[in-house]
Amino acid sequence: QVQLVESGGGLVQPGGSLRLSCAASGFTFSKYAMSWYRQAPGKERELVATITSAGGSANYADSMKGRFTISRDNAKNTMYLQMNSLKPEDTAVYYCNARRPWPGIVYWGQGTQVTVSS
């Protein structure tokens, strides 16, 4: 059974930090590019960051660049998102995504809630 399980979300004050994790199972994790997406209430789902299958390259949305860091540990089948200097506008459900360009397979996690509020 393919599973992507996010964890690490919660309530944090503005300026604080959180570290999200995505634990993968049921597929060859090291062959998949990984991404974090988020969806705020009433908003469309948006891309947060991506990382290549070997972890050699990462890409970030402009609003997250410099504050968030995506990483992965293929030996542990886990992807991470280090979130620093959090702002209220970062409040959203954060989703884990796995993608294999060929043959074009995509998997999604269930999401974890991040709330930034004082």
N, C-alpha and C positions, 0 to 999 in steps of 0.2 A: 504494500500500500504506500503510495506516494504521500508524504507529509511535509509541510512547511509550517513550523510552529513558532510564532513570535512570542517574545517575552521581554520584560524590562520596562514596560510602560507604567504610567502612574501620574500622580499629581506632583508638580514641581513649581516653585516660585520663579518669576521672571529673573533671568540671569543665572539660573541653576543649570545643572547638567543631568543627563540620563544616558544610559548605554542600553540600546536595544540589541537583542539577539534573535537570530532566526536559525532554528535547528532543523536540518534537512534529513530525510530518510526515504528509502524506497527507490532511489535513483542514483546515478553516478554523479554526485555533487560536483566533482572536479571538472566535469565536461560542460558545465552550465555557467553562462554569465548570470550574475545576480544583480538585483535592483531593489531599492526601497521606493515605495510610493506612499502617498498620504492623501487622505480625503477629509476635509473639514466639513462641518455641518453646512448644508446648502451649497456646497462647492463641488466642482468636478474633481475626480481623482487626478493627481499630478505626480510627475516623476520627481523624486528627491535626489537620488544618486544611483549610479551603476558601477559595477566592477567586473572586469574580465574574468574568465574562468580560472586563470592562474594568479589573479590578483595583481597583475603587472600594470594595469591602467585603470583609472577611475574618472568619472565624470559627475559633475554636480549641477543642479539648478542654481541660478544666480543668487537667489535669496538664501540659499543654504551654504554657498561656497565661503570658506573661511571659518565657519562655525561647526559644520558637521564633517565627520570623517567616516567613510565606508571602508570596511576591511573584511577579510575572510580568512578562515583557517581550514584548509581542505582536509587536513588530517583529522579534524573534529567535525567535519560536515556542518560548519556553522558560519554564518555571516553576521556582522555587527554594524551598528550605526552609533558612533559616539556623537552625542548632541551637546554642545556647549553654548553658553550665552543664550539660553532659550528665551523666546519672546511669546507673548500671548497669541500672536498670529501663527505660531507653530502648533497650536492645539489642533489635533486631528487624530484619526485612526491611521496608524502606520502599517503598511502591508509589505510582506516579503514576496518577491517575485523571482522565479527561476526561468531561464530562457536558453534554449539550445538552437542556434541559428539553423543548423541542419540536423534533423529534418523539420525544424520549426516548432518544437515543443515548448509550451508555456505552462507553468504551474504557479498557483497563488496560495498564500497563507490566509488565515482567518482574520488577521489584523490584531493590533494591540493599541489601546487608547493612551494617548499622551495629552495631558491637560496642563497648560501653563497658566497659572493664575495666582494672584496674591489674596 
